[in-house]
Amino acid sequence: MKKTIKKMVVGALALTMLLGMSTISFAKQDNKEKKPNKETTTEAATETETVKPVSQKVAKVTCTASGKLNVSFKGKVKYSDTIKATITDAEGNEVDCKIRKKNKASMQISVSGLVKGQEYTLTIEGVIAKNTNEPATITKKFTAKGMKTACKASKVTVAKKKFVTIKMKSKAYYKDATVKVTDAAGNELEAKIVKKAKGNIKVQVTGLKKGEKYTVTITGVKTKKEKNFSSITKTFTAK
């Protein structure tokens, strides 16, 4: 009798342990099913992101001293009725500009006040990709370059071995003007602008040697009729 009761107790204990293990197993499985799949979540998030069509991107920006900014797009585009362009400098100041011409692949903007070598940000609102109806705002950073000015230096004179005066062929106008002086080997000398006038500009240079050739470049100069500021370069011999 005792043996029978003992067997029954052992059997009950074994059954209890078996049921407990099954419950734990089902709970783990349930937790796995509830746990989100990182890959699935990532894929879903990616699908909801708005990808800007290639055509709604600027491919190239070129400038001219006469006040034209030519913008090329990477593909064919359309425009909304509220199309607008703005240009800001590195400090966030807005530069005067206006859209003059536009077609499916490019746009021409008139701009006044760009200085060669400085960086700007172009923002165009209302550009529509070929196969969409949603206008987008696109931005493009660019450096003002490629601008040739009609302003020319007629003569360079050196006084007291350190003052270089560049005389202009016509009246010159300046904005954020800078100077760079290099020797024949391309080494840059210490130089600064000390005086600006419509007919000339005076520069103080350290390290000039008599009889050697140098190149002076003034950036931020234009003629009266030009809209943007370019640069002039002149070679001279220290005397």
Salt bridges, closest charged atoms under 4 A:
ASP30 OD2 - LYS34 NZ 3.33
